[in-house]
Amino acid sequence: MATPDAGFPGTEGAESAPWAQLEAPARLLLQALQAGPEGARRGLGVLRALSSRSGEPFDWGRLLEALCQEEPVVQGPDGRLELKPLLLRLPWICQRNLMSLLMAVQPSLPQSGLLSVLQIAQQDLAPDPDAWLRALGELLQRDLGVGTSIEGPSPLSKKCQTQLRGLCRGLGQGGRRLKSSQAPDPEEEKNRDFEQPGKRRKESEEEPASPEGNRAPKRLRCWEEEEDHEEERPEHKSLESLADGGSASPIKDQPVMGAKTGKDGSSLEDAKGLAESLELPKAIQDQLPRLQQLLKTLEERLEGLEDVPPVELQLLHECSPSQIDLLCAQLQLPQLSDLGLLQLCTWLLALSPHLSLSNATVLTRSLFLGRILSLTSSASRLLKTALTSFCAKYTYPVCRALLDPVLQAPGTGPAQTELLCCLVKAESLEPDAQVLMLGQILELPWKEETFLVLQSLLERQVEMTPEKFSVLMEKLCKRGLAATTSMAYAKLMLTVMTKYQANITETQRLGLAMALEPNTTFLRKSLQAALKHLGP
């Protein structure tokens, strides 16, 4: 096994560590993640130091690939050999801190590599799997929108929930708005059950701070309520929040529906709790007039407006996706002019930390979906600029909230198709974003508009794996008989045969020949000529 570079900060036995054969930057990062509860923060420090020293971002793609690499290891008392990926050979504290770090820097990670790591983490067959690792992995999946619902139940185990509740009771009056260890006042409990999200009681303002002079974390408040009605939502943690000393836990404080349902099935209290959860936090309600005035200013003039986002927009980070949806409706964001939309998007893109993927998805739907579906002529330059800039930063939310719904909408016409073609051809899109868009389109049922958008995307020569290219070819060949007169299909086939000639196998060439045989468009001869160039 390779010896680490001289000067590599390690402990005894570093040469036999699971990461010993990795490149020096990756070894340094994983070694930092071993530093107990401070590991994630130290890892962030290592990333910053490496970036400032080399002037280039950390190569996450290679590390994520290495974490999935299997090697034979000796397992069990009988000394049998098993193939085990590097991720599962890391010490548990390193795995925990790694998951926290991945959550902090998730927007900068290649999605395919991150999904592979999460799949491996789910395949851990340990008899007593680490509950924190499971929870962190599930929260990452929720942020990616893969395999789990944003509105799903808490990822924390029952044991963990019980321990957290016990901790809250034990803290008693020492924490801000935590349940007292003494017998509660029934009237106070009644009032607390339906307290509005974000509302601060006068009593809480007089409560003492913790010994360290900091407020107790908001996320502990939810454990005041009954277990049967707990509900949490994930929140994307930013790089800055971890670096500033924020908790590595990505759970956002959410209102809890704490009223118990009786044996008779009565759910009146639950309905009231749901209504409360759909109200805006008090801080947002107080700023609504100011936000409405800002939007009115966008409609009237842009001169003199700064690119720095107004401080009021930082309050978006305090909202759940359902509250963001309610806020968009109250602010009438779908009715913004294209000029106002562009400036608002400029502010949203400048927010730090970034919006969570779930909140960005709701904003994308509110700002763009209705506007795009109602187009009867070509989109304005302002709308195109706003959409492409937003997509460059929040590609996944745009795919989820726009690409799929617009392509599948029954009223999609030339105006919508033209805008989507403009979007997928945008120079601002990174290669990873192109691959993500391609993956989304491959999962959809195809029709005429899909051919046009896909052809525009493939003109960019998207770098794809052999597996993804095989899926593309299979769907193309299957559509041949149903698209014999489609010019859009013919152009798409011509693009694939000319731009991706080196990727096409002999089996795929034969499939193309069968698909093109019944084609009756005027491009038939060009298609046959391109097919001959693929010949053996």
N, C-alpha and C positions, 0 to 999 in steps of 0.2 A: 504494500500500500504506500502511496506517495507520501513523502514527508512534507509538511507545510513549509511555506516559505519562511526564511529567516525573518525574525521580527514580528511574526504573526502572534498576536496576543492570545494565548491559550493556556489551558491548565494542564496538569500532568495527564498523560494518556491522550493528548490531542491527536497524536499520530494514529491512534486506533479509533478515533471518533468516526461516526457514520459518514460525516461530510469531508473526511480527510482528503478524498480524491477530487474534490471540487476545485474550481479556480479560486484564487485568493480572495476576491471580493465576496463570493458566496460563502466561503468558509468564515470570513470575518463577520459577516452578517449573522450566520447561524450560531457562531460562538457568542455573539452579543445577546442573542435571544435566550441564552442559558442563564441570564442574570436574574433569576427569580421573578418576582412581580414587576420589577423594573425592566424586564427584558424587552418588551415591545418598544418602550421609550428609548432604550439604548439602541435598539435596531434602527429606529428613525434617525438617531444621531449618526449612526454608521452610514446610512444612506446619504445623508447630507454631506458628510465628510468625503465620501467616495465621489459624489457628484461634483463637489467644489474642487477636488483634487484633479479629476480627469476631465471635467468640463462636459461629460456625457451622462445621460441618465443610466441608472442601474439596469442591467440586462435581465429583466424579470422572466422573459421567455425561456432563457436557458436554465434558470434556476427552477422554474416550475416544471420544465421537462425533466430535469435531473431528479426532482422529488418523486416523479412517477416511474423512474427507472428501477427495474427489479434486479435484485442480486440474491444469490443463494446464501442463506443464513442457517445456522444450527438452531433447531427448535426442540424444546421438550427434553425430558429426562432420557429419552432413548436416542438423543443426538441426531434426529432426522434432519435432512436438508429441505428447506422450503424457500421458494422465491418470494421475496418481500420487497416492496418499494421503499425507497429511501425515507419517504414521509413517515411510514409506520415504524421505521427503525430509529427515529429521533426520540430523545427523551421526552416524557410527557410535558414537562415545563416548556421545552423548546417548541413542541407542537402547539401548545396553548398560545404562547407569545407570537408564534408564526401566524396563527389564524387571526389574532388581534391586529397584527401588522398588515396582513392582506386586506382586512376590512378597512384599515385606515387609508391604504393607497389603492383601493380597488379600481378607481377610474383610470389609473395608469397601467393596469394589468391587461394582458391579452386574454380575452374571454375564454377562448378554447383551452388555454393552459390552466386557467383558474378552475374551469369546470372539471377538467381531468383530475386535478388535485382534490376537489370536493367529492368526486365520485370515489376516489381511493379512500378518503377519510370515512365515507359511509360504509366501505367494505371491511372496516376493521373488525376482525372476528375475535377480539380479546374477550375473555369471559366477563370482565367487569369494565366496559368501555367508559372513558372519562366523560362525565356529564357536561363539563364546560366545553370540551371539544365538540361534542354533539350539538350543543346550543349555538356555539359560534359558527359552525358549519351550516346549520339551518338558517341562521340570520344572513349569512353571505348568500345562500341560495335565494332567500327572499329578496334581497337587493337586486339579484340578477333576474328575478322573476322566473326561476327554473324549478319546477317540481313541487312548489309549495305556494300557497296563497298568501298575499300580503296581509289579508284580513284573518289569517289563521290563528289558532290558539298559541299560548305561550310555548316557546321551545324549551323552557326550563322544566326539569323533571319534578315530580311531586316532592321528592326528598329535598331538592334545592328550594322549591317554593316554601316548604315547611321551615327550612333553616332560615331563609330570609325573613319570614314572618316572625320567627322567634327572635331574630336579631333586632327587628324593629321594636318588638315589645320590650326587649331588654334595654334598649337605648332610652326608652321612656321619654322624659321631658328633655333629655340632652340633645335631641335632634329636632330639626325644624319640621313641625307639623306631623311628627311621628306619633303613633298611638301610645298613650301612657300605659305603663305597666300596672297602674292602679285601676280600680274599677271605674269604667267610663261613666260619664253623665249621660243618661238615656236621651235627654233632650238634645245634647250636643251631638250624639251619634245620629239622631234623626236628621238634624240639619246637615251633617257632614255627608250623609248618604247621597244627596242629590246636589252637592256643591258643583258649580259650574267649573269646567276646565280652566285652569289658570287663575281662578279667583283666589284672592288672598284675604283671609279674615283679619280683622283688626288685631285679634289676639296674637296671631302669628307674627305680626310686625314687632310685638313686644317680647317675643321669645328670645332667649339668649343664643348667641352663636355657639358653635362647637368649640372645644378647647383650642383647636388650631386656628380659630378665627375664621373658619370657612363654614358655609352653609352645608347642611347634610344634603346628599344628592337627592334630586326630585324623584328619581326612579324608585326610591325606597317607599314613597308615600302609598303607592298602590297596594302594598301588602297590608294596609289597614283593613281592607275589605275582606269579604268572605271568599273562600277559595273557588266556590262553584261558579262565580261570575267574573273571574279575572280575565282581563284581555290586554295584550300588549302588542305594539307594532314596532318593527325594526326601524332604525334610523341610521343612515349612512354616516359613519364617523370620519371626519376629515383628518388629514395629515396634521393640520395646524392644531386641532383640538387635542390630539395625543401629545404633540410636542409641547403644548402649554400646560401639560399636567392633568388633562382631563382623563376620566376613567376610560379604561379599555373596553368596558362593556358598551355594546352598541344599542342597548335597549332604551327607548325613549319613553318618558313618562306619558302615560295615556290615561284618560278618565276611565274609571272602573264602574261597572254596573253592579253596585253592591247590594241591592235589595234582594232579599231571599224570596223565592217563589214557594208558596204554600203547597201542601199535598194536593190541593184541589186543582193545581195547574194554573192558578191565577198569575198573570204576568203584567199586571198594571204597573207595578214598581219597575219591572224590566223595561217597559215601554217608556216610562219617565226617564230612566237612566239612559236609554238610547237617545232620547231627545236631547238630554244634557250633553251627551258625547258628541252630538252633531252641532252644538253651538260653538262659536268661535271663542278662543281664549280671551280673557278680559283684556290682556295687553293688546290683542289685535282689534277688539271692539273699540277700544279707546283711540286707536290710530286710524279707524275707518274714514273719518272725515278728512284726515290729512292725505290718506291714500287716494280718496276720490278727487281731492283737489289736485294732486299730482297728475292723475290721469286726465283731468280736465285741461291742465297745462299742456300735456302732450298733444291734445287735440287742437289747441289754439296756436301753439308756437313751439319751435325747437331751438330757436336762437337763444344762446346763453345757458342752455342746459348742459350740465357736466356729465361726463361719462361715468364718474364715480356713482355707484348706486346710492339712492337715499337710504338713510339709516333705517327707515321704517320697513324696508324690504327685508332686512335681516330677521324680522319677526316671522318670515315664512318658515324658518328653521324650527319654530316652535309649534307648527301645525302638523297634524296627521294628514294623510291623503284625503280623507273625507272632509276635513276642515278646509283644506286647500280648495277642494271642489266647491264648498259653500262660499268661500271667500271670492272665488272667481265669479260666481253667480251674482253675489252682492255688488261686486265692482263692475259687473257687466263687461268683462274682458272680451267676450266674443264680439261685442259691438265696437271695439276700438277701430279707428281708421288704420290703414296700412302704415301710415307715417308714425302714428302713435305706437303701433305694434313693434316697429323696428327699434324705436328708442327704448321701449320697455324690455325687449329682448337684449339690447345692449346692456342694460342695467342688470338683468337676470344673469347674463353670462359673466358679469364682473363680480358677482357675489362670492364672498369667501367666508366660510368654506362652501364647496359646491352644494347644490341641491341634492337631496337623496334621489335615487332613481325613481322611487314610487311617487314622490312629490313632483319631480320633473315630468313624469308620465302624465299626471293629472293636468299640469300646466300646459303641456303640449296639446293635449286633447282640447282644452278650453280655448287656447289661443289660436289653434290652426285648423282643427278638424272641420268644424261647421263652416268656417271661412272657405276652406278648400272645396268641400262638397257643394257649396252654393255657387261656385264659379260657373259663369256662362260664356266667358271669353278668357283669353290668356291672362295669367296672373300678372300683377304689376311687378315692376322691378323691386319695389320696396318689400313686397311680400316674399319674392324669391330670395332676396338678401337676408331677410329675417329668418326664413326657414332654413336656408343652407348654413347660416352661422350657428343657429341653435342645434342643428343636426350634427355639426362638426364636434360639438362638445357633449351632447346628450344623444348619441346615436341610438342606443337601445331604446330609450323612451320614445323617440321619433318612430322607430320601427314598430314598436308595440302599439302606439296610439294613433299612428297615421298610415304607415305603409300597408299594414294588413287591412285596416278598415276601409281605406280608400280603394284599394285594389279589389276588395270583395263587395263593395257597395253596388247595388243594382243601377244606380244613376251615374256611375263613373263615365265620363265622356272625354272628348279631346282636350278640354281645358285642364282637367285633373291629370290626365295622362301626360300632357306636356310638362306640367309642373313637377311631377314625379321623375320624369326623364331628366329634367334640369337638375333635380336634387341628387340623383345617383351619379350624375356626371360631374358634380362640383369638384373643383380642384382642391378644395379645403378638406375633403374627406381623406382620412388616413387609410392605409391598406386594411387595417383591422376593421375599420368601419365598413369598408366595401364587402369584406368577407361576411360580416354580420348581416348586412342587407341581403346578400346572396342567400345566406342560410334561411332568412325569413321568407324570401320569395319561393325558395324550393319547397317549403312546407305548405304553400298555398295551393288551392286548385287554380289551374291556369285557364286564362281566357285571352281574348285579343289584346286587351290593354296590358296584360302581364307580359306578353311577348315583346311589346314595345319597350316597356320599362327594363326588362331583363336584357334586351339587346343593347340598350344605352349603357347599362351597367357593365356588361361584358366587353364593350368597346374599350373600357379602361384596362383590360387585361388583368383581371382580378387574379391574385395568387391564391390558389386553392389546393387542398390536399387531393390525392388521387381518389380518396373515398367520396369527397364532395363532388369532384368532377364526374365520377361514375354515376352519382345520383342525378346530376344535371343531364348527362347523356341518356340515361334511362327514361327520364321524363320527356325529353325531346323526341326520342324515337317513338314513344307511345302515342304522342300527339300527332304524328304524321298523317294517319288515316283520317283524323277529324279536322285537319287544317290544310287540306289539299288546295284550297283556293285563297288561303290567307297570305297576304303580302308580308304582314308582320312576322309570321312564322318563317317564311322564306328568308327574310333578312336576318332573323335570329340564327337560323341554320348556317347561313353564309358567314356570319360573324364568327360562329364557333369553329367552322372548318378552316377559316383563314387565320384567326387570331390564336387559336389553340391547337394548331395542327400537330405540334410536337407531343401533345398530351393524349391524342386519340390512339387507342389500341386497335388491333386488327378486328377484334370482336365488336368494338364500338363502330368501326368503319362499316362492317357488314350490317349493323343495325341502322346506320344512317342511310345506306343504300336502299334498304327496304322501306324506310320512312319516306324517302324522296321519290320513290318509284311512281306513286300516284299524283305527285305534285303537278298542278296545271297552271301555275303562275308564269309570267313572262321571265322570271328569274330561273326557270327550270334548267336552261342550258348553262347558266353560270354556276348553278348548284352542282350539276353533273361534272363540270370542268374542275371545280374545287374538290369534288369527291375523287376524281382521277389522280389528283396530286397526293391524295392520301394512300394511294394504292401501294401494294407491296413491291 
